[in-house]
Amino acid sequence: MICRYDLKGLSVRGVCPECGTAVRGTILYTVDPLADEFQPMTRPRLTAACLVAWAAAGFIAILASWVIALVSIANERFGLAFSPAPLFPVVILAAAASGISMIGLIRPSIATNTGKMLLATAAMAVYGPLVWVLWQIHALDAIGRPVYFHQPVGEQRELLRLLMGACMLVVFVAVRPNARDLVRRSLVLRTGRVDRQTLIGLAIAAAIAMLGDTLRLASLYLATDAGTLIEGVGAILVAIGSLFLLIGAGGALVDAARISRVILAPSPSLKQILGKAPA
């Protein structure tokens, strides 16, 4: 399984002569002993495609937002005149595409209960206000207001960012039950290679960024020296949370690609390999 060496004829207790991987570990990796416990999927191709599209579009939106922020910081700090405006539609369209892709995650299998379906539907609905908030934020940025390290902080922009963070938190938390069910289908999870709690990490990253925005907003109502300090701490937290969001979104995309392959080509069960027991 690791080096694709032909293991036929070797003892189940042996190891691969090419890479040293245990033969029985390879069998357990290839033959899924729990495959029969999963309920059939309603539309496996749609679910696999939507899972990858959801993660990919979200990653693109976050990556484009980072590029916009870096360009804005460079313009402010080094007196450059690059316009990040062409990337504004990329963020908005990618976020909208991510929301639309959630249609395939609402009821991935026939065993998905009503509660999980309602949560996934709520997550999809939240993309409406999220896209609107992104539109409003970029409308403010289009008039030349820097993204970071700017005094005084724009109250309207910080309120919009807090609403954006709240929307992302709802998405990550609400989609997680169905996402976890999909992860359980992956053999890689049971071998400890995928279960990184990516959505929890994304939710924590969004919360860190929201805390930073809260501090930046609070700095408006403090004395000059204290306000400057609090605003600086808030800006650092926003940067840290945003960086973790980018890393988490990349991890989610990798996991989505792996899980989608399992959805499209599930591992065989022991019953399928060995056949029925003799009468």
Phi, psi and omega in degrees: 000325181280309183255358179066026174287142181288116184264006181299136178091350179274154178290146178296340179269356184274188179231159179294126180291346182271312185238353177084007179288138180298135181297317182293330175294323177295320179296315180295329178289323185275319182260116185273108182289349182249009185299325182288347182278345181272139177285152179300149178274148182290308179220084186300320181294317178296316181297315180297316180294317181292324179298313180292318180297319179299312181291319182293315180295321177297318178297318180297318180297316181290319179297316179297323178296322177295318179297319178299315180297315181295321177296319180295319178295317179297319178298318183287319186277326187245009176068027179279170184229033177283137180260123177275003186305322180300340180272348180302312179296331179297315180298312184293314181293321179294320177296318178296319179295322177297319179294317179296325182295343181289352179302328181276357182252001183286316179222076184293329180225165181290346180268357180297121184280171185297321181300315179294323178295319179294320178297315180295323177295320177297319178299318179294320181294328182294338178297336177300300176297330179296314179296320178298317179297316178300320178300314181294319179297315182288334174295322176292317181294332183294338180273004172106007180283125179298156183279316185234164172053049183235131176242135354282157179292141177281116183298316182298318181293320180293322176296320178295321179294323177296320177294322177298315178298320178297320178298316180295321177301316179298317180299310184297319182285319186286329182275347186299318181303313179290324178296321178295324177297322178291321179297323181299337179285344185275126175300330183298328178298315185288346175261006175079025185249358180233334189289076182257006180054047186300318183292325175296317178299319178295320179296318178295319178298317178297322179294321178297315178297321178296322177298318177298317178294325177296317178295319179296322178292319180295331182297340179294334187252014179249166176299164189303307183296311180295321179297320179296318179296312181296322179295322178294317177298317179299318179298321179295317179296322177298317180295317180295312179299320180293322177295317178296325176297317180296314180295316179297321179295323176295318177296321178296323178294318178298314180297319180298319179296319180292314183292325180298326178293323178291323179296319182282328181225073183297150179291147180287152177274168176298324179297320179292326182282314187269342182083179180286151178294146179295147180294000000 
